[in-house]
Amino acid sequence: MASLTIDGASMTTKRYQTVLLFGAPGAGKGTQGKILGQIPGFFHLSCGDVFRSLDISSPEGKLVYEHSSRGELAPDEITIKIWKRGIDAYTTLSYYKPIEDILILDGIPRNRKQAELIEEHVEVKKIIHLMCSDEEQMIRRMRRRAIRENRADDADEKVIRRRFQVYKDESAPVLGYYPPEIISTVDAIGSPSEVLLKVLECVVPVQNAHFSRIAK
């Protein structure tokens, strides 16, 4: 639950109204999330960005780096703890306003256990499944991203391929946790703007419904 103060009165909000961006590594979750995050009424949070901002010399930072450097998932409880601390910080700073904004989330949940743990905090209204059947193309995309953004986790092809295997074994089954009617599959191949058009078709109705509720 999120605690906010409005006009001097404290109130507790319901679970964060959320859209999940879901897909294999390199499918474009971060790209689409960043674009959506520029639209009023949406707030984008990348779990990967939160992890990369950790002090690598801290106990949590060392643990996360140890797993990510091998292309593996960090322990579930630590992952949720770090994510929740990040969203709380953005809420405190008023960058994210839970009553007004739809939360655009990418990089979490990454397995079924995380989906169960995060349900205490989020109400998933829509899942955008960014689908790309060409794994080799996504690997090339990630290698280019590693150079452009200086991301060590995308620089080693062996680690990238391990991440794809982890996605297939642990992350892909997350889709089965949610009702099929809230899942929309979007072809991730194409320019960012072309993919964005398809994503907007899925999320605009969610935002409209949200705005209608808070306007009452």
Secondary structure, 3 states (H helix, E strand, C coil): CCEEEECCEEEECCCEEEEEEEECCCCCHHHHHHHHCCCCCEEEEEHHHHHHCCCCCCHHHHHHHHHHCCCCCCCHHHHHHHHHHHHHHHHHCCCCCCCCCEEEEECCCCCHHHHHHHCCCEEEEEEEEEECCCHHHHHHHHHHHHHHHCCHHHCCHHHHHHHHHHHHHHHHHHHHHCCHHHEEEEECCCCHHHHHHHHHHHHHHHHHHHHHHHHC
